[in-house]
Amino acid sequence: MSFRFSPFLALLASLLWGGLTGCVDFTARPLSAETGLKDFSQRKLNSPKLLEFLQLQGVKSPAADGVWDFPTLALVAYYYHPDLDLARAQFAAAQGVGVSSGERPNPTLALAPGYNSTVGPPWIYGVTLDLTWETAGKRSYRQAQAAHLTEAAQLNLAATAWQVRGRVRKALLALHASGESITLLKKLSTTQGEAFRLLELQHKAGAISAYEVTQARASLNQSRFALQDAENLNVTARMQLAEAIGVTPAALIGVKFNLTEFKKIPTAVPTVAAQRQALLHRADILGGLAEYAAAQSALQLAIAKQYPDVHFSPGWQMDQTDNKWSLGLGFDLPLFNRNQGGIAEAEANRSVAAAKFNALQARVISDVAQAIANYRGALRKTAAAQALNHDIATQFSTAETMLAAGEISRVELALRQQELTTVALAQAEALNQAQQALGALDEMLQAPGGIEAALAATNR
């Protein structure tokens, strides 16, 4: 028999060849702990790629004078921190699912050779092609589900960025608070040391009892121990800052920080409108809504799967030198199930997504209310500490005048100086607590420009 090459076979061969040549090849990307450690240890604040990234964000490079502020260090954390690398990878994976969700089913090519044992020539050559037509809008539901999951992954990236930013702020605040404590405790130790020296002289002269000297020594030792604790906290804060940024502690050696913003406290407290804006526009709230929308689309897809897809099966056969064509039409028969299990599972997942969102929203409402209450309480405590510090400073100024007039001794002036420094420590601690409350509130509201921006947005 003479074999005649059919145009149908030529078309199939060209399609098959085109599909195979368009395949993506595998590219190996080895991963090892040793390589990761090496890359991590090479992260620096003066890295050219980092500085280029900062310039793209409109930030002038602080590498020249070596002074870094909170907004710039937050950008450094956005560049380096592995939590954001993970969130970006999850977002890219969701985008990949979005691409695959829109793909149509590939046709199936089947070879169906036959053998005729009664009449020659015996061999029969056959080819069939199966084309699937998805019904009931399954493809659009898949695409909608993938789009919502991609949106949720993008919002998760934004929420992770807020968490990273918050950790950088906490570490910088701890660095500032410990630095302020070190300065004041050194001053207090110096003053107490001078008072202890004068009291010892008076005790030797028989003017005072040994008990008063012992009390002064105990206060001096307590201040020295507190100073050591503050110095340890300062070292720990630097290590926490390195972790929050995503670099090694060695990368921060010699780096100076601009911490002036932690010396001021905005007194404005978010209004009800600002709270509402936070509850409606937080990244995790919007992400929860996106996940619920994805669950809705998944349920629609499960319901659509009740309806069978249609299969078109054109075929060609060379039978005894005759070209024979066929056109098949097929679909699944929904006799044993109509995807009840898949629908029930999708309905349950939608209920879970709704419950998770409601629980998240309730938690956020409670957390925002608690953060506002803490912030207001911290502001009141800061105001009280400032007033007390002002009163003690006035008394100390009066004591200096009295010393010049010979009305009080140098010991009494040193004791007044101790009281003033102690109150300054209390004021610094109150200010630190207010800054902590402000940072927590800032994370709760998630306003891009801070609390002031949230308040301004509600007044438009």
C-alpha positions as semicolon CSV with decimal commas, in nm:
position;residue;x (nm);y (nm);z (nm)
1;M;0,000;0,000;0,000
2;S;0,121;0,351;-0,075
3;F;0,083;0,583;0,222
4;R;-0,060;0,929;0,149
5;F;0,024;1,201;0,399
6;S;-0,299;1,376;0,494
7;P;-0,317;1,758;0,539
8;F;-0,482;1,681;0,874
9;L;-0,171;1,495;0,987
10;A;0,049;1,777;0,861
11;L;-0,146;2,025;1,074
12;L;-0,124;1,806;1,381
13;A;0,248;1,754;1,333
14;S;0,311;2,126;1,303
15;L;0,104;2,199;1,615
16;L;0,283;1,929;1,812
17;W;0,625;2,056;1,702
18;G;0,535;2,416;1,784
19;G;0,413;2,318;2,131
20;L;0,726;2,121;2,211
21;T;0,967;2,387;2,090
22;G;0,789;2,654;2,298
23;C;0,840;2,472;2,629
24;V;1,025;2,643;2,914
25;D;1,352;2,484;3,021
26;F;1,439;2,422;3,386
27;T;1,693;2,658;3,540
28;A;1,861;2,537;3,858
29;R;1,896;2,782;4,145
30;P;2,098;2,609;4,417
31;L;2,021;2,708;4,775
32;S;2,253;2,644;5,067
33;A;2,287;2,767;5,422
34;E;2,649;2,863;5,362
35;T;2,567;3,082;5,063
36;G;2,277;3,244;5,250
37;L;2,501;3,323;5,546
38;K;2,762;3,476;5,318
39;D;2,507;3,694;5,139
40;F;2,353;3,805;5,469
41;S;2,688;3,901;5,619
42;Q;2,768;4,118;5,315
43;R;2,466;4,344;5,361
44;K;2,579;4,700;5,430
45;L;2,412;5,038;5,459
46;N;2,651;5,175;5,197
47;S;2,571;4,907;4,940
48;P;2,551;5,067;4,591
49;K;2,231;4,879;4,508
50;L;2,069;4,991;4,834
51;L;2,169;5,353;4,776
52;E;2,028;5,330;4,423
53;F;1,702;5,196;4,569
54;L;1,687;5,487;4,815
55;Q;1,742;5,737;4,535
56;L;1,455;5,579;4,340
57;Q;1,238;5,640;4,649
58;G;1,336;6,007;4,644
59;V;1,561;5,980;4,950
60;K;1,896;6,154;4,953
61;S;2,169;5,911;5,050
62;P;2,272;5,957;5,415
63;A;2,590;5,759;5,358
64;A;2,798;6,079;5,329
65;D;2,744;6,203;5,686
66;G;2,647;5,862;5,826
67;V;2,328;5,987;5,996
68;W;2,017;5,776;5,940
69;D;1,662;5,863;6,044
70;F;1,357;5,643;6,093
71;P;1,192;5,689;5,748
72;T;1,517;5,605;5,570
73;L;1,588;5,301;5,787
74;A;1,233;5,181;5,720
75;L;1,313;5,190;5,349
76;V;1,632;4,995;5,417
77;A;1,422;4,732;5,594
78;Y;1,187;4,720;5,294
79;Y;1,493;4,644;5,081
80;Y;1,663;4,389;5,306
81;H;1,420;4,222;5,543
82;P;1,348;3,853;5,463
83;D;0,985;3,878;5,575
84;L;0,920;4,109;5,282
85;D;1,112;3,876;5,049
86;L;0,874;3,600;5,156
87;A;0,567;3,821;5,105
88;R;0,694;3,925;4,760
89;A;0,750;3,560;4,667
90;Q;0,398;3,473;4,781
91;F;0,263;3,761;4,573
92;A;0,458;3,638;4,269
93;A;0,324;3,287;4,327
94;A;-0,031;3,424;4,339
95;Q;0,033;3,607;4,012
96;G;0,150;3,278;3,863
97;V;-0,175;3,113;3,970
98;G;-0,356;3,400;3,799
99;V;-0,180;3,319;3,472
100;S;-0,259;2,948;3,494
101;S;-0,623;3,012;3,587
102;G;-0,686;3,174;3,249
103;E;-0,531;2,897;3,044
104;R;-0,763;2,688;2,834
105;P;-0,737;2,306;2,840
106;N;-0,492;2,171;2,586
107;P;-0,627;1,938;2,317
108;T;-0,541;1,570;2,346
109;L;-0,385;1,389;2,052
110;A;-0,431;1,013;2,040
111;L;-0,293;0,759;1,792
112;A;-0,536;0,477;1,713
113;P;-0,368;0,223;1,483
114;G;-0,563;-0,083;1,378
115;Y;-0,497;-0,419;1,211
116;N;-0,727;-0,592;0,962
117;S;-0,650;-0,965;0,959
118;T;-0,895;-1,059;0,684
119;V;-0,832;-0,819;0,398
120;G;-0,500;-0,669;0,302
121;P;-0,327;-0,437;0,338
122;P;-0,365;-0,515;0,712
123;W;-0,255;-0,191;0,883
124;I;-0,504;0,088;0,954
125;Y;-0,366;0,425;1,059
126;G;-0,584;0,640;1,285
127;V;-0,552;0,972;1,469
128;T;-0,804;1,144;1,699
129;L;-0,798;1,489;1,858
130;D;-0,994;1,573;2,173
131;L;-1,092;1,939;2,228
132;T;-1,252;2,044;2,558
133;W;-1,504;2,325;2,583
134;E;-1,555;2,436;2,944
135;T;-1,915;2,519;3,020
136;A;-2,099;2,728;3,283
137;G;-1,827;2,995;3,303
138;K;-1,573;2,778;3,489
139;R;-1,277;2,962;3,340
140;S;-1,409;3,304;3,443
141;Y;-1,471;3,183;3,799
142;R;-1,116;3,044;3,818
143;Q;-0,981;3,376;3,696
144;A;-1,191;3,569;3,948
145;Q;-1,073;3,346;4,233
146;A;-0,709;3,387;4,127
147;A;-0,750;3,764;4,095
148;H;-0,889;3,789;4,449
149;L;-0,609;3,570;4,588
150;T;-0,353;3,786;4,406
151;E;-0,509;4,095;4,563
152;A;-0,497;3,927;4,905
153;A;-0,128;3,844;4,856
154;Q;-0,056;4,203;4,755
155;L;-0,236;4,331;5,064
156;N;-0,044;4,080;5,275
157;L;0,273;4,236;5,134
158;A;0,150;4,578;5,249
159;A;0,058;4,443;5,593
160;T;0,401;4,282;5,626
161;A;0,563;4,613;5,533
162;W;0,373;4,782;5,818
163;Q;0,494;4,513;6,060
164;V;0,854;4,554;5,944
165;R;0,824;4,933;5,975
166;G;0,683;4,898;6,326
167;R;0,972;4,677;6,439
168;V;1,224;4,930;6,306
169;R;1,049;5,208;6,499
170;K;1,040;5,003;6,821
171;A;1,411;4,927;6,797
172;L;1,498;5,292;6,729
173;L;1,279;5,403;7,018
174;A;1,451;5,154;7,249
175;L;1,786;5,286;7,129
176;H;1,675;5,645;7,199
177;A;1,524;5,564;7,540
178;S;1,832;5,374;7,659
179;G;2,056;5,656;7,535
180;E;1,854;5,914;7,726
181;S;1,864;5,696;8,038
182;I;2,242;5,656;8,010
183;T;2,290;6,034;7,992
184;L;2,064;6,105;8,289
185;L;2,194;5,815;8,501
186;K;2,553;5,928;8,447
187;K;2,452;6,272;8,564
188;L;2,266;6,124;8,860
189;S;2,563;5,905;8,955
190;T;2,795;6,204;8,941
191;T;2,562;6,409;9,162
192;Q;2,511;6,124;9,408
193;G;2,883;6,061;9,418
194;E;2,945;6,423;9,510
195;A;2,671;6,410;9,775
196;F;2,816;6,089;9,917
197;R;3,163;6,249;9,935
198;L;3,030;6,552;10,125
199;L;2,826;6,335;10,361
200;E;3,129;6,123;10,440
201;L;3,319;6,438;10,533
202;Q;3,034;6,548;10,760
203;H;3,021;6,202;10,919
204;K;3,393;6,211;10,992
205;A;3,340;6,551;11,149
206;G;3,064;6,402;11,365
207;A;2,791;6,619;11,211
208;I;2,573;6,335;11,085
209;S;2,510;5,969;11,162
210;A;2,650;5,668;10,975
211;Y;2,296;5,579;10,867
212;E;2,274;5,883;10,641
213;V;2,605;5,791;10,477
214;T;2,485;5,433;10,427
215;Q;2,165;5,555;10,262
216;A;2,364;5,777;10,026
217;R;2,596;5,488;9,938
218;A;2,296;5,261;9,865
219;S;2,140;5,523;9,635
220;L;2,471;5,567;9,454
221;N;2,511;5,192;9,401
222;Q;2,152;5,164;9,281
223;S;2,213;5,435;9,020
224;R;2,532;5,266;8,904
225;F;2,350;4,934;8,859
226;A;2,071;5,114;8,671
227;L;2,335;5,269;8,447
228;Q;2,477;4,927;8,366
229;D;2,127;4,802;8,282
230;A;2,071;5,101;8,053
231;E;2,401;5,037;7,876
232;N;2,305;4,670;7,827
233;L;1,965;4,779;7,691
234;N;2,141;5,011;7,448
235;V;2,350;4,724;7,312
236;T;2,042;4,504;7,289
237;A;1,851;4,779;7,107
238;R;2,123;4,800;6,843
239;M;2,101;4,426;6,787
240;Q;1,721;4,448;6,766
241;L;1,755;4,729;6,514
242;A;1,989;4,519;6,300
243;E;1,737;4,232;6,306
244;A;1,449;4,468;6,225
245;I;1,636;4,608;5,925
246;G;1,761;4,271;5,804
247;V;2,137;4,317;5,846
248;T;2,402;4,192;6,086
249;P;2,490;4,398;6,397
250;A;2,832;4,456;6,244
251;A;2,666;4,654;5,963
252;L;2,558;4,918;6,218
253;I;2,902;4,977;6,367
254;G;2,986;5,346;6,341
255;V;2,638;5,434;6,213
256;K;2,478;5,745;6,364
257;F;2,104;5,786;6,404
258;N;1,881;6,092;6,398
259;L;1,635;6,027;6,681
260;T;1,496;6,377;6,728
261;E;1,145;6,274;6,628
262;F;1,120;6,065;6,946
263;K;1,160;6,378;7,157
264;K;0,825;6,517;7,042
265;I;0,476;6,386;7,092
266;P;0,184;6,496;6,873
267;T;-0,104;6,563;7,109
268;A;-0,381;6,499;6,854
269;V;-0,584;6,187;6,929
270;P;-0,761;6,012;6,638
271;T;-1,128;6,088;6,612
272;V;-1,405;5,836;6,553
273;A;-1,381;5,916;6,182
274;A;-1,009;5,833;6,185
275;Q;-1,081;5,506;6,361
276;R;-1,342;5,424;6,100
277;Q;-1,095;5,497;5,823
278;A;-0,847;5,254;5,981
279;L;-1,108;4,983;6,018
280;L;-1,210;5,023;5,654
281;H;-0,870;5,066;5,490
282;R;-0,619;4,858;5,687
283;A;-0,427;4,616;5,466
284;D;-0,527;4,311;5,669
285;I;-0,895;4,412;5,666
286;L;-0,892;4,455;5,288
287;G;-0,695;4,131;5,257
288;G;-0,960;3,946;5,456
289;L;-1,228;4,080;5,222
290;A;-1,024;3,968;4,921
291;E;-0,989;3,618;5,068
292;Y;-1,365;3,605;5,124
293;A;-1,426;3,714;4,764
294;A;-1,191;3,435;4,651
295;A;-1,393;3,188;4,856
296;Q;-1,709;3,318;4,687
297;S;-1,556;3,259;4,344
298;A;-1,443;2,912;4,452
299;L;-1,802;2,830;4,547
300;Q;-1,927;2,957;4,211
301;L;-1,667;2,738;4,041
302;A;-1,776;2,435;4,243
303;I;-2,140;2,496;4,147
304;A;-2,041;2,537;3,782
305;K;-1,866;2,199;3,794
306;Q;-2,212;2,040;3,822
307;Y;-2,242;2,095;3,452
308;P;-2,024;1,868;3,236
309;D;-1,772;2,000;2,988
310;V;-1,823;1,918;2,621
311;H;-1,554;1,725;2,429
312;F;-1,516;1,751;2,053
313;S;-1,322;1,460;1,905
314;P;-1,244;1,495;1,535
315;G;-1,049;1,202;1,389
316;W;-0,888;1,068;1,074
317;Q;-0,829;0,711;0,963
318;M;-0,650;0,550;0,670
319;D;-0,846;0,230;0,607
320;Q;-0,756;0,018;0,308
321;T;-0,619;0,318;0,121
322;D;-0,935;0,516;0,200
323;N;-0,929;0,841;0,400
324;K;-1,205;0,834;0,660
325;W;-1,307;1,127;0,878
326;S;-1,509;1,126;1,199
327;L;-1,645;1,388;1,439
328;G;-1,711;1,280;1,795
329;L;-1,907;1,466;2,061
330;G;-1,890;1,365;2,426
331;F;-1,951;1,482;2,782
332;D;-1,953;1,340;3,132
333;L;-2,282;1,200;3,256
334;P;-2,366;1,337;3,603
335;L;-2,521;1,012;3,723
336;F;-2,328;0,926;4,040
337;N;-2,266;1,279;4,170
338;R;-2,324;1,641;4,081
339;N;-2,016;1,766;4,267
340;Q;-2,207;1,783;4,595
341;G;-1,890;1,720;4,790
342;G;-1,699;1,998;4,618
343;I;-1,988;2,239;4,667
344;A;-2,019;2,152;5,037
345;E;-1,645;2,200;5,083
346;A;-1,652;2,536;4,903
347;E;-1,950;2,652;5,111
348;A;-1,767;2,554;5,430
349;N;-1,454;2,738;5,315
350;R;-1,662;3,048;5,246
351;S;-1,806;3,028;5,597
352;V;-1,455;2,993;5,737
353;A;-1,340;3,299;5,539
354;A;-1,636;3,500;5,669
355;A;-1,570;3,392;6,028
356;K;-1,200;3,478;5,996
357;F;-1,285;3,823;5,863
358;N;-1,539;3,891;6,137
359;A;-1,291;3,777;6,403
360;L;-1,018;3,994;6,249
361;Q;-1,243;4,299;6,235
362;A;-1,354;4,251;6,595
363;R;-0,994;4,215;6,707
364;V;-0,889;4,526;6,515
365;I;-1,177;4,727;6,664
366;S;-1,072;4,621;7,013
367;D;-0,701;4,680;6,945
368;V;-0,761;5,028;6,802
369;A;-0,976;5,125;7,100
370;Q;-0,713;4,993;7,341
371;A;-0,432;5,170;7,154
372;I;-0,618;5,502;7,167
373;A;-0,687;5,459;7,539
374;N;-0,320;5,378;7,605
375;Y;-0,211;5,678;7,401
376;R;-0,441;5,916;7,586
377;G;-0,321;5,779;7,920
378;A;0,042;5,815;7,813
379;L;-0,020;6,177;7,709
380;R;-0,170;6,255;8,051
381;K;0,125;6,093;8,227
382;T;0,371;6,285;8,008
383;A;0,197;6,614;8,086
384;A;0,205;6,539;8,459
385;A;0,577;6,451;8,440
386;Q;0,650;6,773;8,252
387;A;0,464;6,980;8,513
388;L;0,647;6,806;8,797
389;N;0,982;6,857;8,627
390;H;0,904;7,226;8,585
391;D;0,821;7,260;8,956
392;I;1,137;7,078;9,068
393;A;1,350;7,283;8,827
394;T;1,204;7,601;8,979
395;Q;1,284;7,475;9,328
396;F;1,637;7,386;9,224
397;S;1,689;7,733;9,082
398;T;1,573;7,875;9,416
399;A;1,811;7,640;9,598
400;E;2,104;7,767;9,389
401;T;2,016;8,121;9,496
402;M;1,992;8,014;9,858
403;L;2,334;7,844;9,835
404;A;2,487;8,164;9,700
405;A;2,333;8,347;9,996
406;G;2,470;8,088;10,239
407;E;2,124;7,973;10,348
408;I;2,177;7,606;10,255
409;S;2,475;7,374;10,231
410;R;2,632;7,216;9,922
411;V;2,500;6,880;10,039
412;E;2,142;7,005;10,032
413;L;2,196;7,150;9,685
414;A;2,333;6,814;9,567
415;L;2,024;6,642;9,707
416;R;1,803;6,888;9,518
417;Q;2,006;6,812;9,205
418;Q;1,943;6,439;9,258
419;E;1,571;6,503;9,287
420;L;1,573;6,706;8,966
421;T;1,759;6,434;8,776
422;T;1,529;6,164;8,915
423;V;1,227;6,357;8,796
424;A;1,393;6,402;8,456
425;L;1,434;6,023;8,439
426;A;1,065;5,981;8,520
427;Q;0,976;6,233;8,251
428;A;1,196;6,051;7,999
429;E;1,025;5,722;8,087
430;A;0,681;5,881;8,048
431;L;0,785;6,020;7,712
432;N;0,912;5,678;7,610
433;Q;0,581;5,518;7,707
434;A;0,394;5,783;7,509
435;Q;0,612;5,710;7,205
436;Q;0,546;5,338;7,245
437;A;0,172;5,406;7,258
438;L;0,204;5,632;6,955
439;G;0,388;5,360;6,760
440;A;0,123;5,102;6,849
441;L;-0,151;5,343;6,740
442;D;0,034;5,419;6,418
443;E;0,049;5,048;6,337
444;M;-0,321;5,014;6,415
445;L;-0,431;5,300;6,191
446;Q;-0,187;5,216;5,908
447;A;-0,218;5,566;5,763
448;P;0,063;5,618;5,507
449;G;0,150;5,961;5,649
450;G;0,098;5,874;6,014
451;I;-0,170;5,987;6,258
452;E;-0,172;6,341;6,126
453;A;-0,255;6,209;5,778
454;A;-0,537;5,997;5,918
455;L;-0,684;6,299;6,093
456;A;-0,645;6,517;5,784
457;A;-0,808;6,257;5,563
458;T;-1,119;6,251;5,783
459;N;-1,149;6,630;5,768
460;R;-1,161;6,652;5,388
